[in-house]
Amino acid sequence: MLSDPSVALVTGGASGIGAATVRQLREAGWQVAVADLDVTSADADLAAEADVTDPAAVSALVAGVVAELGRLDAAVNAAGVSGTYGSIVDQSVDEWRRVLDVNLTSVFLCLQAELRQMLAQDPRGGAIVNVASAAGSMGVPGLAHYSASKHGVIGLTKTAALEVARKGIRVNAVLPGTVRTPMLQRFAGGDDGVDQMGKMSPLGRAAEPDEIASLITYLCTPAASYITGTTLPADGGALAT
C-alpha cells in the first residue's frame, strides 16, 4: 500500500490492459480516474467519457481529474486501436490517419496535459507510462500504420523523459506482445485466433492483461524510482528472436 493517497489517470481504462491496470492500482491503494469512449463498465474512483484525440477534451479531462481528486501523480496512456489489415500499397490514407491519430497523436496530447499538471504541482514529481507495443521495435507486414504509430510512441517517451527528468517526473513505455484483450480478440477473430498468434512467441502463448498491468503498475510506483526513458518489453520473448 502507498503511504498516502496518490492519484492516477488511465486512458483506455475501461477494457483490456487499461482495465487490468486500473484494478491493480486501486488494489495498491491508488485513487484512479478512467478515461475512455465508453466508461459504462469502468470500475474506478472517477470515470470520464473522453476522446483523447481532441486537444480540448484532453485538457478538460486532466483538469477534471485534478478538480475531483486533487492532483495527478501518475498517468497511463493506454488508449489505442489495431487498425485494419492491409499492405502499404493498399491501405487507405484515411485509415492511416485514424490509427496515427488514436495511437500517437493522443499520446502526445495526453503527455502535454499530464506533464503541465505535474510540473505545476509540488516537487513530488510523477510517473507516466505509455503503452506502446513490440510492434514499435519491428516491422509488421500488413500493419504499417500500427507499427509506425507505436514506433512514434517510443520516440515520444524517450524525448519526454529527457525533457522532465530533472523535475522528478519519470516517463517510460511498455511494449506488450500478444495479449488477450478485447481489441486483439476482435482483430484475430476470437480466442482461437489469439491463441494461434500467441504460439508464435518464444513462450508459446498469449499474455493475459494482468501480466502487462503488473509491469505498468510497478513503473508507477517508487519501486521504479530510477527508471526513466526506457521501453520495457512484455512480449513473451518476441524481440529476442
PyRosetta script that sets phi, psi and omega in degrees:
from pyrosetta import init, pose_from_sequence

init()
pose = pose_from_sequence("MLSDPSVALVTGGASGIGAATVRQLREAGWQVAVADLDVTSADADLAAEADVTDPAAVSALVAGVVAELGRLDAAVNAAGVSGTYGSIVDQSVDEWRRVLDVNLTSVFLCLQAELRQMLAQDPRGGAIVNVASAAGSMGVPGLAHYSASKHGVIGLTKTAALEVARKGIRVNAVLPGTVRTPMLQRFAGGDDGVDQMGKMSPLGRAAEPDEIASLITYLCTPAASYITGTTLPADGGALAT")
pose.set_psi(1, 151.6)
pose.set_omega(1, 176.6)
pose.set_phi(2, -77.5)
pose.set_psi(2, 153.6)
pose.set_omega(2, -179.2)
pose.set_phi(3, -72.8)
pose.set_psi(3, -23.3)
pose.set_omega(3, 176.1)
pose.set_phi(4, -149.7)
pose.set_psi(4, 159.0)
pose.set_omega(4, -176.1)
pose.set_phi(5, -61.5)
pose.set_psi(5, 130.3)
pose.set_omega(5, 174.4)
pose.set_phi(6, -119.6)
pose.set_psi(6, 153.8)
pose.set_omega(6, -173.5)
pose.set_phi(7, -116.4)
pose.set_psi(7, 131.4)
pose.set_omega(7, 177.8)
pose.set_phi(8, -125.8)
pose.set_psi(8, 147.8)
pose.set_omega(8, 173.0)
pose.set_phi(9, -115.0)
pose.set_psi(9, 130.7)
pose.set_omega(9, 177.7)
pose.set_phi(10, -122.3)
pose.set_psi(10, 113.2)
pose.set_omega(10, 174.0)
pose.set_phi(11, -83.8)
pose.set_psi(11, 148.3)
pose.set_omega(11, -173.2)
pose.set_phi(12, 64.8)
pose.set_psi(12, 30.3)
pose.set_omega(12, -171.7)
pose.set_phi(13, -88.8)
pose.set_psi(13, 8.1)
pose.set_omega(13, -177.5)
pose.set_phi(14, -93.1)
pose.set_psi(14, -10.1)
pose.set_omega(14, -179.8)
pose.set_phi(15, -155.4)
pose.set_psi(15, 168.4)
pose.set_omega(15, 172.4)
pose.set_phi(16, 59.7)
pose.set_psi(16, -139.4)
pose.set_omega(16, -178.7)
pose.set_phi(17, -60.6)
pose.set_psi(17, -39.1)
pose.set_omega(17, 179.8)
pose.set_phi(18, -61.2)
pose.set_psi(18, -45.9)
pose.set_omega(18, -179.6)
pose.set_phi(19, -65.7)
pose.set_psi(19, -38.8)
pose.set_omega(19, 177.9)
pose.set_phi(20, -64.7)
pose.set_psi(20, -36.9)
pose.set_omega(20, 178.3)
pose.set_phi(21, -67.0)
pose.set_psi(21, -42.6)
pose.set_omega(21, 177.1)
pose.set_phi(22, -56.7)
pose.set_psi(22, -47.2)
pose.set_omega(22, -178.5)
pose.set_phi(23, -61.4)
pose.set_psi(23, -44.6)
pose.set_omega(23, -177.6)
pose.set_phi(24, -69.8)
pose.set_psi(24, -38.3)
pose.set_omega(24, 177.2)
pose.set_phi(25, -64.0)
pose.set_psi(25, -42.7)
pose.set_omega(25, 179.5)
pose.set_phi(26, -65.3)
pose.set_psi(26, -38.1)
pose.set_omega(26, 177.6)
pose.set_phi(27, -64.4)
pose.set_psi(27, -27.3)
pose.set_omega(27, 179.0)
pose.set_phi(28, -86.1)
pose.set_psi(28, 1.1)
pose.set_omega(28, 174.7)
pose.set_phi(29, 102.1)
pose.set_psi(29, 6.4)
pose.set_omega(29, 178.7)
pose.set_phi(30, -80.4)
pose.set_psi(30, 152.4)
pose.set_omega(30, 162.0)
pose.set_phi(31, -90.2)
pose.set_psi(31, 131.9)
pose.set_omega(31, -171.6)
pose.set_phi(32, -127.6)
pose.set_psi(32, 131.2)
pose.set_omega(32, 172.3)
pose.set_phi(33, -104.8)
pose.set_psi(33, 138.7)
pose.set_omega(33, 179.6)
pose.set_phi(34, -113.4)
pose.set_psi(34, 136.3)
pose.set_omega(34, 172.2)
pose.set_phi(35, -123.4)
pose.set_psi(35, 131.9)
pose.set_omega(35, 179.7)
pose.set_phi(36, -162.4)
pose.set_psi(36, 167.5)
pose.set_omega(36, 176.0)
pose.set_phi(37, -72.9)
pose.set_psi(37, -25.5)
pose.set_omega(37, 177.9)
pose.set_phi(38, -137.2)
pose.set_psi(38, 110.2)
pose.set_omega(38, -175.5)
pose.set_phi(39, -107.8)
pose.set_psi(39, 16.0)
pose.set_omega(39, -177.0)
pose.set_phi(40, -62.3)
pose.set_psi(40, -28.6)
pose.set_omega(40, -178.9)
pose.set_phi(41, -101.4)
pose.set_psi(41, 5.1)
pose.set_omega(41, -176.7)
pose.set_phi(42, -72.7)
pose.set_psi(42, 136.9)
pose.set_omega(42, 176.8)
pose.set_phi(43, -114.1)
pose.set_psi(43, 93.7)
pose.set_omega(43, -172.3)
pose.set_phi(44, -151.0)
pose.set_psi(44, 170.2)
pose.set_omega(44, 176.3)
pose.set_phi(45, -73.7)
pose.set_psi(45, -27.0)
pose.set_omega(45, 178.3)
pose.set_phi(46, -148.8)
pose.set_psi(46, 129.8)
pose.set_omega(46, 179.2)
pose.set_phi(47, -124.5)
pose.set_psi(47, 130.1)
pose.set_omega(47, -176.9)
pose.set_phi(48, -133.8)
pose.set_psi(48, 128.8)
pose.set_omega(48, 172.1)
pose.set_phi(49, -74.9)
pose.set_psi(49, 125.7)
pose.set_omega(49, -176.1)
pose.set_phi(50, -152.9)
pose.set_psi(50, 138.1)
pose.set_omega(50, 172.8)
pose.set_phi(51, -93.8)
pose.set_psi(51, 105.0)
pose.set_omega(51, -173.9)
pose.set_phi(52, -77.3)
pose.set_psi(52, 3.2)
pose.set_omega(52, 171.6)
pose.set_phi(53, -91.4)
pose.set_psi(53, -2.4)
pose.set_omega(53, -177.9)
pose.set_phi(54, -103.9)
pose.set_psi(54, 113.8)
pose.set_omega(54, -177.0)
pose.set_phi(55, -55.4)
pose.set_psi(55, -42.5)
pose.set_omega(55, -179.4)
pose.set_phi(56, -65.5)
pose.set_psi(56, -39.6)
pose.set_omega(56, 180.0)
pose.set_phi(57, -66.1)
pose.set_psi(57, -37.9)
pose.set_omega(57, 179.6)
pose.set_phi(58, -67.6)
pose.set_psi(58, -43.6)
pose.set_omega(58, 177.8)
pose.set_phi(59, -61.0)
pose.set_psi(59, -43.4)
pose.set_omega(59, 179.4)
pose.set_phi(60, -66.3)
pose.set_psi(60, -34.7)
pose.set_omega(60, 178.9)
pose.set_phi(61, -61.2)
pose.set_psi(61, -52.2)
pose.set_omega(61, -178.1)
pose.set_phi(62, -64.3)
pose.set_psi(62, -41.5)
pose.set_omega(62, 177.5)
pose.set_phi(63, -61.3)
pose.set_psi(63, -38.3)
pose.set_omega(63, 179.3)
pose.set_phi(64, -67.3)
pose.set_psi(64, -39.1)
pose.set_omega(64, 177.6)
pose.set_phi(65, -61.4)
pose.set_psi(65, -45.5)
pose.set_omega(65, -178.8)
pose.set_phi(66, -66.3)
pose.set_psi(66, -39.4)
pose.set_omega(66, 179.4)
pose.set_phi(67, -63.3)
pose.set_psi(67, -37.2)
pose.set_omega(67, -176.0)
pose.set_phi(68, -87.8)
pose.set_psi(68, -38.0)
pose.set_omega(68, -172.1)
pose.set_phi(69, -113.6)
pose.set_psi(69, -5.0)
pose.set_omega(69, 169.0)
pose.set_phi(70, 99.3)
pose.set_psi(70, -26.7)
pose.set_omega(70, -177.0)
pose.set_phi(71, -169.6)
pose.set_psi(71, -175.7)
pose.set_omega(71, 175.8)
pose.set_phi(72, -141.8)
pose.set_psi(72, 111.6)
pose.set_omega(72, -177.8)
pose.set_phi(73, -101.1)
pose.set_psi(73, -26.8)
pose.set_omega(73, -179.8)
pose.set_phi(74, -150.6)
pose.set_psi(74, 152.9)
pose.set_omega(74, 176.5)
pose.set_phi(75, -141.2)
pose.set_psi(75, 140.5)
pose.set_omega(75, 177.2)
pose.set_phi(76, -122.7)
pose.set_psi(76, 114.4)
pose.set_omega(76, -178.0)
pose.set_phi(77, -97.1)
pose.set_psi(77, 93.7)
pose.set_omega(77, -171.7)
pose.set_phi(78, -113.8)
pose.set_psi(78, -3.0)
pose.set_omega(78, -179.1)
pose.set_phi(79, -65.5)
pose.set_psi(79, 139.0)
pose.set_omega(79, 179.1)
pose.set_phi(80, -175.3)
pose.set_psi(80, 168.7)
pose.set_omega(80, 176.2)
pose.set_phi(81, -134.2)
pose.set_psi(81, 158.1)
pose.set_omega(81, -180.0)
pose.set_phi(82, -86.2)
pose.set_psi(82, -31.0)
pose.set_omega(82, -174.2)
pose.set_phi(83, 82.1)
pose.set_psi(83, 166.1)
pose.set_omega(83, 179.1)
pose.set_phi(84, -91.6)
pose.set_psi(84, 146.8)
pose.set_omega(84, -177.2)
pose.set_phi(85, -73.6)
pose.set_psi(85, 135.0)
pose.set_omega(85, 176.9)
pose.set_phi(86, 175.7)
pose.set_psi(86, 144.2)
pose.set_omega(86, -179.4)
pose.set_phi(87, -66.9)
pose.set_psi(87, 163.7)
pose.set_omega(87, 179.3)
pose.set_phi(88, -57.5)
pose.set_psi(88, -41.1)
pose.set_omega(88, -176.5)
pose.set_phi(89, -70.7)
pose.set_psi(89, -20.5)
pose.set_omega(89, -177.3)
pose.set_phi(90, -104.9)
pose.set_psi(90, -16.1)
pose.set_omega(90, -174.6)
pose.set_phi(91, -71.5)
pose.set_psi(91, 140.2)
pose.set_omega(91, -179.6)
pose.set_phi(92, -79.5)
pose.set_psi(92, 151.5)
pose.set_omega(92, 177.6)
pose.set_phi(93, -65.1)
pose.set_psi(93, -36.4)
pose.set_omega(93, 179.2)
pose.set_phi(94, -62.0)
pose.set_psi(94, -41.8)
pose.set_omega(94, 179.3)
pose.set_phi(95, -69.4)
pose.set_psi(95, -38.8)
pose.set_omega(95, 174.6)
pose.set_phi(96, -55.8)
pose.set_psi(96, -49.4)
pose.set_omega(96, -177.3)
pose.set_phi(97, -66.1)
pose.set_psi(97, -37.1)
pose.set_omega(97, 179.9)
pose.set_phi(98, -62.9)
pose.set_psi(98, -47.2)
pose.set_omega(98, -177.9)
pose.set_phi(99, -66.9)
pose.set_psi(99, -43.4)
pose.set_omega(99, 178.0)
pose.set_phi(100, -64.1)
pose.set_psi(100, -36.2)
pose.set_omega(100, -179.8)
pose.set_phi(101, -65.5)
pose.set_psi(101, -47.0)
pose.set_omega(101, -177.0)
pose.set_phi(102, -74.0)
pose.set_psi(102, -43.7)
pose.set_omega(102, -171.8)
pose.set_phi(103, -86.1)
pose.set_psi(103, -26.8)
pose.set_omega(103, -174.1)
pose.set_phi(104, -118.3)
pose.set_psi(104, -53.3)
pose.set_omega(104, -178.8)
pose.set_phi(105, -61.4)
pose.set_psi(105, -37.2)
pose.set_omega(105, 179.3)
pose.set_phi(106, -63.2)
pose.set_psi(106, -36.5)
pose.set_omega(106, 178.5)
pose.set_phi(107, -66.5)
pose.set_psi(107, -41.2)
pose.set_omega(107, 175.7)
pose.set_phi(108, -58.8)
pose.set_psi(108, -47.9)
pose.set_omega(108, -179.1)
pose.set_phi(109, -64.0)
pose.set_psi(109, -41.8)
pose.set_omega(109, 179.1)
pose.set_phi(110, -66.2)
pose.set_psi(110, -43.0)
pose.set_omega(110, 177.5)
pose.set_phi(111, -58.0)
pose.set_psi(111, -44.5)
pose.set_omega(111, 179.2)
pose.set_phi(112, -55.3)
pose.set_psi(112, -53.9)
pose.set_omega(112, -176.0)
pose.set_phi(113, -68.1)
pose.set_psi(113, -41.6)
pose.set_omega(113, -178.7)
pose.set_phi(114, -66.1)
pose.set_psi(114, -44.4)
pose.set_omega(114, -179.0)
pose.set_phi(115, -67.6)
pose.set_psi(115, -38.3)
pose.set_omega(115, 177.1)
pose.set_phi(116, -58.9)
pose.set_psi(116, -42.1)
pose.set_omega(116, 179.3)
pose.set_phi(117, -67.5)
pose.set_psi(117, -46.6)
pose.set_omega(117, -178.9)
pose.set_phi(118, -63.4)
pose.set_psi(118, -38.0)
pose.set_omega(118, 179.1)
pose.set_phi(119, -68.6)
pose.set_psi(119, -27.8)
pose.set_omega(119, -178.9)
pose.set_phi(120, -82.7)
pose.set_psi(120, -13.6)
pose.set_omega(120, -178.9)
pose.set_phi(121, -82.0)
pose.set_psi(121, -176.4)
pose.set_omega(121, 177.3)
pose.set_phi(122, -67.3)
pose.set_psi(122, 173.4)
pose.set_omega(122, -174.0)
pose.set_phi(123, -70.2)
pose.set_psi(123, 14.9)
pose.set_omega(123, -179.1)
pose.set_phi(124, -64.0)
pose.set_psi(124, -21.8)
pose.set_omega(124, 179.2)
pose.set_phi(125, 81.6)
pose.set_psi(125, -152.0)
pose.set_omega(125, -179.4)
pose.set_phi(126, 176.5)
pose.set_psi(126, 178.1)
pose.set_omega(126, 179.6)
pose.set_phi(127, -141.0)
pose.set_psi(127, 137.2)
pose.set_omega(127, 176.8)
pose.set_phi(128, -127.9)
pose.set_psi(128, 134.8)
pose.set_omega(128, 176.0)
pose.set_phi(129, -123.6)
pose.set_psi(129, 122.3)
pose.set_omega(129, 176.0)
pose.set_phi(130, -98.9)
pose.set_psi(130, 133.4)
pose.set_omega(130, 177.6)
pose.set_phi(131, -89.6)
pose.set_psi(131, 104.6)
pose.set_omega(131, 176.7)
pose.set_phi(132, -95.1)
pose.set_psi(132, -128.5)
pose.set_omega(132, -179.5)
pose.set_phi(133, -173.1)
pose.set_psi(133, 154.8)
pose.set_omega(133, 170.4)
pose.set_phi(134, -58.1)
pose.set_psi(134, -26.4)
pose.set_omega(134, 176.9)
pose.set_phi(135, -65.4)
pose.set_psi(135, -14.9)
pose.set_omega(135, 176.0)
pose.set_phi(136, -78.5)
pose.set_psi(136, -3.7)
pose.set_omega(136, 178.1)
pose.set_phi(137, -123.1)
pose.set_psi(137, 14.5)
pose.set_omega(137, 179.5)
pose.set_phi(138, -154.4)
pose.set_psi(138, 165.4)
pose.set_omega(138, 171.2)
pose.set_phi(139, -83.7)
pose.set_psi(139, 145.2)
pose.set_omega(139, -179.9)
pose.set_phi(140, -131.4)
pose.set_psi(140, 95.1)
pose.set_omega(140, -179.7)
pose.set_phi(141, -53.5)
pose.set_psi(141, 130.4)
pose.set_omega(141, -179.5)
pose.set_phi(142, 92.2)
pose.set_psi(142, -11.0)
pose.set_omega(142, 179.6)
pose.set_phi(143, -133.5)
pose.set_psi(143, 49.4)
pose.set_omega(143, -178.0)
pose.set_phi(144, -59.4)
pose.set_psi(144, -40.7)
pose.set_omega(144, -178.8)
pose.set_phi(145, -64.9)
pose.set_psi(145, -42.7)
pose.set_omega(145, 179.5)
pose.set_phi(146, -64.9)
pose.set_psi(146, -48.4)
pose.set_omega(146, -179.6)
pose.set_phi(147, -61.3)
pose.set_psi(147, -44.3)
pose.set_omega(147, 179.9)
pose.set_phi(148, -63.1)
pose.set_psi(148, -41.1)
pose.set_omega(148, -179.1)
pose.set_phi(149, -64.1)
pose.set_psi(149, -39.0)
pose.set_omega(149, -178.6)
pose.set_phi(150, -76.0)
pose.set_psi(150, -32.0)
pose.set_omega(150, 169.3)
pose.set_phi(151, -58.1)
pose.set_psi(151, -41.8)
pose.set_omega(151, 179.9)
pose.set_phi(152, -64.3)
pose.set_psi(152, -38.3)
pose.set_omega(152, 178.2)
pose.set_phi(153, -61.7)
pose.set_psi(153, -39.3)
pose.set_omega(153, 178.5)
pose.set_phi(154, -63.9)
pose.set_psi(154, -43.2)
pose.set_omega(154, 177.6)
pose.set_phi(155, -63.4)
pose.set_psi(155, -41.7)
pose.set_omega(155, 176.1)
pose.set_phi(156, -60.8)
pose.set_psi(156, -42.7)
pose.set_omega(156, -178.4)
pose.set_phi(157, -60.8)
pose.set_psi(157, -48.9)
pose.set_omega(157, -178.6)
pose.set_phi(158, -63.8)
pose.set_psi(158, -42.5)
pose.set_omega(158, -179.1)
pose.set_phi(159, -65.9)
pose.set_psi(159, -46.3)
pose.set_omega(159, 179.6)
pose.set_phi(160, -61.2)
pose.set_psi(160, -40.7)
pose.set_omega(160, -179.0)
pose.set_phi(161, -59.7)
pose.set_psi(161, -42.1)
pose.set_omega(161, -179.9)
pose.set_phi(162, -69.2)
pose.set_psi(162, -35.2)
pose.set_omega(162, -177.4)
pose.set_phi(163, -69.2)
pose.set_psi(163, -30.2)
pose.set_omega(163, -173.3)
pose.set_phi(164, -118.2)
pose.set_psi(164, 8.1)
pose.set_omega(164, -176.2)
pose.set_phi(165, -57.8)
pose.set_psi(165, -43.0)
pose.set_omega(165, -177.8)
pose.set_phi(166, -72.5)
pose.set_psi(166, -6.6)
pose.set_omega(166, 176.5)
pose.set_phi(167, -95.1)
pose.set_psi(167, 3.5)
pose.set_omega(167, 178.9)
pose.set_phi(168, 79.8)
pose.set_psi(168, 15.5)
pose.set_omega(168, 179.1)
pose.set_phi(169, -105.2)
pose.set_psi(169, 127.0)
pose.set_omega(169, 179.6)
pose.set_phi(170, -102.9)
pose.set_psi(170, 138.4)
pose.set_omega(170, 179.0)
pose.set_phi(171, -130.9)
pose.set_psi(171, 121.4)
pose.set_omega(171, -179.2)
pose.set_phi(172, -134.4)
pose.set_psi(172, 169.1)
pose.set_omega(172, 176.2)
pose.set_phi(173, -133.3)
pose.set_psi(173, 146.2)
pose.set_omega(173, 170.7)
pose.set_phi(174, -107.8)
pose.set_psi(174, 149.1)
pose.set_omega(174, -176.8)
pose.set_phi(175, -121.3)
pose.set_psi(175, 84.1)
pose.set_omega(175, 178.7)
pose.set_phi(176, -68.2)
pose.set_psi(176, 152.5)
pose.set_omega(176, 170.1)
pose.set_phi(177, -97.1)
pose.set_psi(177, -128.0)
pose.set_omega(177, 179.0)
pose.set_phi(178, -81.2)
pose.set_psi(178, 115.9)
pose.set_omega(178, -176.6)
pose.set_phi(179, -127.0)
pose.set_psi(179, 137.2)
pose.set_omega(179, -177.1)
pose.set_phi(180, -77.4)
pose.set_psi(180, 78.2)
pose.set_omega(180, 177.9)
pose.set_phi(181, -111.0)
pose.set_psi(181, 160.3)
pose.set_omega(181, 175.5)
pose.set_phi(182, -56.7)
pose.set_psi(182, -36.3)
pose.set_omega(182, 179.6)
pose.set_phi(183, -62.6)
pose.set_psi(183, -45.9)
pose.set_omega(183, -179.5)
pose.set_phi(184, -72.6)
pose.set_psi(184, -33.9)
pose.set_omega(184, 176.7)
pose.set_phi(185, -61.2)
pose.set_psi(185, -40.7)
pose.set_omega(185, 176.8)
pose.set_phi(186, -64.6)
pose.set_psi(186, -43.4)
pose.set_omega(186, -178.0)
pose.set_phi(187, -66.1)
pose.set_psi(187, -40.7)
pose.set_omega(187, -174.2)
pose.set_phi(188, -89.5)
pose.set_psi(188, -3.7)
pose.set_omega(188, 179.1)
pose.set_phi(189, 81.8)
pose.set_psi(189, 24.8)
pose.set_omega(189, 176.7)
pose.set_phi(190, 117.5)
pose.set_psi(190, -177.6)
pose.set_omega(190, -176.8)
pose.set_phi(191, -62.8)
pose.set_psi(191, -36.7)
pose.set_omega(191, 179.8)
pose.set_phi(192, -61.3)
pose.set_psi(192, -40.7)
pose.set_omega(192, 178.2)
pose.set_phi(193, -65.3)
pose.set_psi(193, -40.4)
pose.set_omega(193, 176.8)
pose.set_phi(194, -62.9)
pose.set_psi(194, -42.1)
pose.set_omega(194, 178.8)
pose.set_phi(195, -60.7)
pose.set_psi(195, -42.2)
pose.set_omega(195, 179.1)
pose.set_phi(196, -63.7)
pose.set_psi(196, -40.6)
pose.set_omega(196, 177.2)
pose.set_phi(197, -64.8)
pose.set_psi(197, -41.0)
pose.set_omega(197, -179.1)
pose.set_phi(198, -63.1)
pose.set_psi(198, -33.8)
pose.set_omega(198, -179.5)
pose.set_phi(199, -64.0)
pose.set_psi(199, -17.3)
pose.set_omega(199, -179.2)
pose.set_phi(200, -80.0)
pose.set_psi(200, -13.3)
pose.set_omega(200, 179.0)
pose.set_phi(201, -82.4)
pose.set_psi(201, 157.0)
pose.set_omega(201, 177.8)
pose.set_phi(202, -56.2)
pose.set_psi(202, -33.9)
pose.set_omega(202, 177.9)
pose.set_phi(203, -75.9)
pose.set_psi(203, -14.3)
pose.set_omega(203, 172.6)
pose.set_phi(204, 78.2)
pose.set_psi(204, 18.4)
pose.set_omega(204, -179.3)
pose.set_phi(205, -155.8)
pose.set_psi(205, 164.0)
pose.set_omega(205, 172.6)
pose.set_phi(206, -82.3)
pose.set_psi(206, 153.1)
pose.set_omega(206, 174.1)
pose.set_phi(207, -84.3)
pose.set_psi(207, 158.5)
pose.set_omega(207, 170.4)
pose.set_phi(208, -96.7)
pose.set_psi(208, 151.0)
pose.set_omega(208, -177.6)
pose.set_phi(209, -52.3)
pose.set_psi(209, -37.0)
pose.set_omega(209, -179.3)
pose.set_phi(210, -61.5)
pose.set_psi(210, -29.5)
pose.set_omega(210, -179.9)
pose.set_phi(211, -67.8)
pose.set_psi(211, -33.3)
pose.set_omega(211, 177.2)
pose.set_phi(212, -81.0)
pose.set_psi(212, -39.1)
pose.set_omega(212, -179.1)
pose.set_phi(213, -61.1)
pose.set_psi(213, -33.9)
pose.set_omega(213, -179.8)
pose.set_phi(214, -64.3)
pose.set_psi(214, -35.6)
pose.set_omega(214, 176.8)
pose.set_phi(215, -70.2)
pose.set_psi(215, -42.4)
pose.set_omega(215, 177.7)
pose.set_phi(216, -61.2)
pose.set_psi(216, -46.3)
pose.set_omega(216, -180.0)
pose.set_phi(217, -60.2)
pose.set_psi(217, -43.2)
pose.set_omega(217, 177.2)
pose.set_phi(218, -57.5)
pose.set_psi(218, -44.3)
pose.set_omega(218, -178.4)
pose.set_phi(219, -66.3)
pose.set_psi(219, -21.3)
pose.set_omega(219, 178.2)
pose.set_phi(220, -81.5)
pose.set_psi(220, -15.4)
pose.set_omega(220, -171.0)
pose.set_phi(221, -98.2)
pose.set_psi(221, 164.1)
pose.set_omega(221, 176.1)
pose.set_phi(222, -60.0)
pose.set_psi(222, -19.0)
pose.set_omega(222, 177.6)
pose.set_phi(223, -61.2)
pose.set_psi(223, -22.8)
pose.set_omega(223, 179.3)
pose.set_phi(224, -105.6)
pose.set_psi(224, 30.4)
pose.set_omega(224, -170.3)
pose.set_phi(225, -64.3)
pose.set_psi(225, -17.2)
pose.set_omega(225, 180.0)
pose.set_phi(226, -111.7)
pose.set_psi(226, 21.1)
pose.set_omega(226, 179.9)
pose.set_phi(227, -114.2)
pose.set_psi(227, 116.6)
pose.set_omega(227, 174.5)
pose.set_phi(228, -153.3)
pose.set_psi(228, 151.4)
pose.set_omega(228, 179.8)
pose.set_phi(229, 73.4)
pose.set_psi(229, 15.1)
pose.set_omega(229, -176.7)
pose.set_phi(230, -100.1)
pose.set_psi(230, 158.9)
pose.set_omega(230, 171.6)
pose.set_phi(231, -123.5)
pose.set_psi(231, 109.5)
pose.set_omega(231, -173.2)
pose.set_phi(232, -102.4)
pose.set_psi(232, 112.8)
pose.set_omega(232, 178.8)
pose.set_phi(233, -71.9)
pose.set_psi(233, 143.3)
pose.set_omega(233, 168.2)
pose.set_phi(234, -135.7)
pose.set_psi(234, 69.8)
pose.set_omega(234, -163.4)
pose.set_phi(235, -125.0)
pose.set_psi(235, 14.0)
pose.set_omega(235, -179.8)
pose.set_phi(236, 67.2)
pose.set_psi(236, 16.8)
pose.set_omega(236, 178.9)
pose.set_phi(237, 93.2)
pose.set_psi(237, 7.5)
pose.set_omega(237, -174.9)
pose.set_phi(238, -59.3)
pose.set_psi(238, -39.3)
pose.set_omega(238, -177.0)
pose.set_phi(239, -78.0)
pose.set_psi(239, -6.5)
pose.set_omega(239, 177.0)
pose.set_phi(240, -83.7)
pose.set_psi(240, -12.5)
pose.set_omega(240, -176.0)
pose.set_phi(241, -82.8)
pose.dump_pdb("model.pdb")
